[in-house]
């Protein structure tokens, strides 16, 4: 519906009322997320494509990473859907760990996967509220191969650390084969133009094995004064 048509069909008062109620809906999503996750304990958020099939190597790697992290005491947070998200929740399930799904309502409705703990499924309408939960309640990120949404979550974490809105925490990019083109462009163009610094590029690490991913996160807290809890 065009803006002009919307204004013809609704008065300014009606639009103001809708905006006011929207604020309460946003607040409600924040409250639900905080109440559900406030005592969740140390967790790692795992991101990646919803389109990845179970026979894909990255699906299998995500499952293994999540399982090993849960065996070290971390819970797993995902976007709750299929693909890499399902793989990570499956790994948490297999490792008998906490398995959280932050599901999002989409035009083609995303259904949460079956490996999430029944009491740790949260449904969101707003991406920005959901993204707050990913950062606030995770002590590390594992970024598997994915699309625009995966890149959005990765760059937001780096930006928040760059601007000191959050403390430094471990961020892992998995698969140099997949991310090499992006990282080459960041180094050869963004860094060369002075739009990022070498320090910014040190805010994440690139790995190619399951053990490298798990150990980077676990070693970060073994060697840091920070606690993996909050």
N, C-alpha and C positions, 0 to 999 in steps of 0.2 A: 504494500500500500504506500502511495506517494505521500510526502509530507503535506502537500496542499490538500489532498483528499482527506487525510487524517484530521486536519484542522477544520475542514468543513463539517465532518461528521461528529467531532467532539469539541466541546467548549474548553476554554482555557482552565476553567474550574475543574472540569473532569480530568484533564491532563495533570493538573497539579495534584489532585487527589490520588491518581494512579502513581505518580512519582513518590508521594508520601508513603503510600502503602508498600512500594517497592523497597524503600529504606528498611521497613520492618522485616520484609522478607530476607533481605541481605543480612540484617542483624540476626535473624533466626538461624540462618545457615552457619554463621560464625558461632553462635551459642551451641548449636548441635555438634559442630566439629570440635569445639573446645571441650565440651562435656564428655564426648566419646573418647577423645584422645589424650586428655590431660594426664592420665595415669598409665599410659601405654608402655612407658619404658623406652630404652634405647632402640631406635629403628633406623633402617636404611631405606630410602626411596629408590625404587628401580624404575627407569623409564625406557620406552622403546615403542616400536610400531605396533599398532593394533592389528595390522595386516599380516604379521608374521605367523606362518603356519607351524603346527607342531613338528613337522618333519624338517624344518629349517634349523641349521646349525646354531643360529643365535637364540632360538627358542630353547634349545637344549642347554646352551651355555647359561642362559638366564636362570633356568631351573637349578643348575648346579651351583651357581653363585649364591642364589637365595638360600638354598639348602645349607651350604657351608656357613653362611652368615648366621643363620638361625642356630646352628650348632655351636657358634661362638657367643650366643646370647642375644643377638639382635633380632628384632622383629622386622617384617618386611611391609613396606607401604607401596602400593601401586595405584594406578588410575582405575583399577577395578574391572577393566574390560577384557577383551580377548588378546591374542597375540603375545607379545612380550610380557604384558601385564599378567595374563593368565599363567604364563610360564613361571614368573617370579612368585606369584601366590602359590602355585603348585609346589615350588621348591620349599617355601615356608611350611606348607602343609606336610610335605614329606620329612622335613626336619623337625616336625612337632613344635614349630615356633609360632609366634603371633603373625597373623596374616590379615592385613588391613586393605580395604578397597575403597578408594575415594571416587565413586562413580559419578559420571556427568550425564545430564539429560541432553540429548542431541536430536536434531530433526529426524535422523534415522536412529531410533532409540538404541542406545548402548546398554546391553544387559550385563550385569555383573557376572563374573565367572564363578564356578562352583567351588573354588579352593579358598575363598575368603571366609574367615571366621564369621559366623552368623551375627555376632554382636559387634562386629567391626566393619560393617557395611554402612557407608554414608553416601547419600545421594545429593548432588549439587545441581543447581541451575546456573550458577555463576562460576565461570572459569577462575576469576580472580580470587574468589573465596577459597576455592579448591587449591589453588596454587599456594596460598598462605599456609594451608595445612601441610602441604608437602615440605615446605621449608621449616616451619615452626616445630614440627614433630619428628624430623629426621636428623640423624647425626652424620649422615653421609648420603651422597648420590652416586648411583651407578647408571650411566647413560649408555644404553645399548643402541644399536642401529635403529633409526626411526626417521620420521618425517618432520614437518613443520612444528608439530606440538612438542616433540622431543627436543628439538633445537630451542624452542621457546623456553622450556623448563631449564635446559642447560645454561643458556645465556642469562636468564634471570638470576640464577644462583651466582654466576660469575659477577654479574653487575652489582648484586647486593653486597658481595664481599669487597668488590672494587671500591664501592662508595661507603664502605664501613657501616652499612645498615645491619649486617649480621656479622658474627665472628667467623673467622676462617674455619672451614670444615672440609673434609675430604670429598673431592669430586673426581670420579673415575669415568673416562671415556673408554669404551670397550671396542676394540678392533681398529688397528691402524689401516687395515685394508679398506674399511668403510669410511673412516673419517679423514684419511690422508688429504684428499682434495680440499676439504674445508680448512684443515690446519695449514696446508701450504698457502692458501689464499690469505689466511689470517697473518701468517708470518711475512709473506712476500708483498702484501698490499697494505693491510691495516697497520702492521708494525712498522713497515717501511715508511708509511705516510705519517707516522707519529700519532696515530689515533688510538693506539693501545701501547702499553709499555711491556717490557720483558717481565716485570713483576706480575702484570696481569696474566701472562701466559703461564706463570708458575702456580696459578690458583687451581689448576687441574692437572691430572696425569693421564697419559694414554697407555693402555695395557692390551695384551693379546691373549692372556690366559686367565682361567678361572681363579687360580691361586694368587696371581698378581693382583687381581681386583679385590679379593677378600683380604689379603695381607696388607694391602695399602691402607685400607680403612682401619683394620685392627691395629696395625702398627702406629697409625697416626695417634690413636688414643693411648697406646702404650708409651709413646715418646712425648706426649703432651701433658701440660698441666690441666688441660680441660678434661671434664668427665664426659663419657659418651651418653650420660643421662642429662636431664634438664631440671 
